[in-house]
Amino acid sequence: MTTVLLNPDTISTNKTLNLQFNLTLTLTAEEARRLVNRQVVPQLGTGLIATTPELLIWDNQLFWRVPLKLSLPNWSDLGQVGTIMVDALSGKVLLTHKIEERIINHARWLYQGATLQTK
C-alpha cells in the first residue's frame, strides 16, 4: 500500500477535493527504502533501519519519505528517529548535516531512555 500526502497549502478552501493520479515514478517505495538502508544507515550508525516509505507530493514534486527506526538486539524497536526524503524521479537522497545530527541525537536519546535502570 502506498500513502500519498498532500501539502495542505496547495489545497483550496473548498470542501470538495477531486484527486486524479497518473504518476510515473523512476523509483519504487521498496527501492527507496533499500537506497536509504544502503547509503544513509551505514554513515549514521548501526541499529538504524529504513521502514515503509510514504509517497509525498510537495510543491509539484514527488518524494519518498522514508522513516528510520532504531532497532537493537535485546531491545527490539525503540522507535522512529527521523525520516529521509528521496526524490522519487531522480533517486537523489536529500540529506543535510542538520538532519543527520537530528537523527543521531534522537537515536541516542531513545537508546539512553531504554537503558535506564528502574529502581
C-alpha positions as CSV (number, residue, x, y, z in Angstrom):
1,M,0.0,0.0,0.0
2,T,1.3,3.5,-0.8
3,T,0.3,6.5,1.2
4,V,0.1,9.9,-0.6
5,L,0.5,13.0,1.5
6,L,-0.5,16.4,0.1
7,N,0.7,19.8,1.1
8,P,-2.4,21.5,2.7
9,D,-1.3,24.9,1.3
10,T,-1.9,23.6,-2.2
11,I,-5.5,22.5,-1.5
12,S,-8.2,25.2,-1.9
13,T,-10.5,26.1,0.9
14,N,-13.3,24.4,-1.0
15,K,-14.6,21.3,0.9
16,T,-14.7,19.2,-2.3
17,L,-11.4,17.7,-3.3
18,N,-11.1,15.8,-6.6
19,L,-7.9,13.8,-7.0
20,Q,-6.8,12.1,-10.1
21,F,-3.5,10.4,-10.3
22,N,-1.4,9.4,-13.3
23,L,2.1,9.0,-11.8
24,T,5.3,7.8,-13.4
25,L,7.9,7.0,-10.9
26,T,11.5,6.1,-11.5
27,L,11.9,4.7,-8.0
28,T,9.5,2.3,-6.2
29,A,8.9,2.5,-2.5
30,E,11.0,-0.6,-1.9
31,E,13.9,0.7,-4.0
32,A,13.8,4.0,-2.0
33,R,13.8,2.0,1.3
34,R,16.8,-0.1,0.1
35,L,18.6,3.0,-1.1
36,V,18.3,4.6,2.4
37,N,19.5,1.4,4.0
38,R,22.5,1.2,1.7
39,Q,23.6,4.8,1.5
40,V,22.4,6.5,4.7
41,V,22.2,4.0,7.5
42,P,25.9,3.0,7.4
43,Q,27.0,6.6,7.8
44,L,24.6,7.3,10.7
45,G,25.2,4.2,12.8
46,T,24.2,0.7,13.5
47,G,20.8,-0.1,14.8
48,L,19.0,2.2,12.3
49,I,16.7,0.7,9.7
50,A,14.6,2.2,7.0
51,T,11.0,1.2,7.1
52,T,7.9,1.6,4.8
53,P,8.1,4.8,2.7
54,E,5.2,7.2,2.0
55,L,4.8,8.9,-1.3
56,L,4.8,12.7,-0.7
57,I,3.6,15.3,-3.3
58,W,5.2,18.6,-2.3
59,D,5.4,21.7,-4.5
60,N,4.6,19.6,-7.6
61,Q,7.5,17.2,-6.9
62,L,7.3,13.6,-5.8
63,F,9.3,12.3,-2.9
64,W,9.5,9.1,-0.9
65,R,9.5,9.9,2.8
66,V,11.4,7.0,4.4
67,P,11.1,6.6,8.1
68,L,14.1,5.5,10.1
69,K,13.7,3.4,13.3
70,L,16.2,2.4,16.0
71,S,16.2,-1.3,16.5
72,L,18.7,-3.1,18.7
73,P,19.2,-6.7,19.7
74,N,17.7,-7.5,23.1
75,W,15.7,-4.2,22.9
76,S,13.6,-4.7,19.6
77,D,12.2,-1.5,18.1
78,L,12.9,1.5,20.2
79,G,11.1,4.0,17.9
80,Q,11.3,6.2,15.0
81,V,14.3,8.6,14.9
82,G,13.5,10.6,11.8
83,T,12.8,10.5,8.1
84,I,14.9,10.7,5.0
85,M,13.5,12.2,1.8
86,V,14.3,10.6,-1.6
87,D,13.4,12.2,-4.9
88,A,11.0,9.7,-6.5
89,L,12.1,10.6,-10.0
90,S,15.9,11.1,-9.7
91,G,16.6,8.8,-6.7
92,K,18.6,11.5,-5.1
93,V,18.7,11.2,-1.3
94,L,18.0,14.6,0.3
95,L,20.1,14.6,3.5
96,T,21.7,17.6,5.2
97,H,24.2,17.7,8.0
98,K,21.4,19.2,10.2
99,I,19.1,16.3,9.5
100,E,21.9,13.8,10.2
101,E,22.6,15.4,13.6
102,R,18.9,15.4,14.5
103,I,18.5,11.7,13.7
104,I,21.7,10.8,15.6
105,N,20.6,12.8,18.6
106,H,17.2,11.3,18.6
107,A,18.6,7.8,18.4
108,R,21.0,8.5,21.4
109,W,18.0,9.8,23.4
110,L,15.9,6.7,22.7
111,Y,18.8,4.4,23.5
112,Q,19.6,6.2,26.8
113,G,15.9,6.1,27.8
114,A,15.7,2.4,27.0
115,T,18.8,1.5,29.0
116,L,17.9,3.5,32.2
117,Q,17.6,1.2,35.2
118,T,14.4,1.4,37.2
119,K,14.5,1.2,41.0
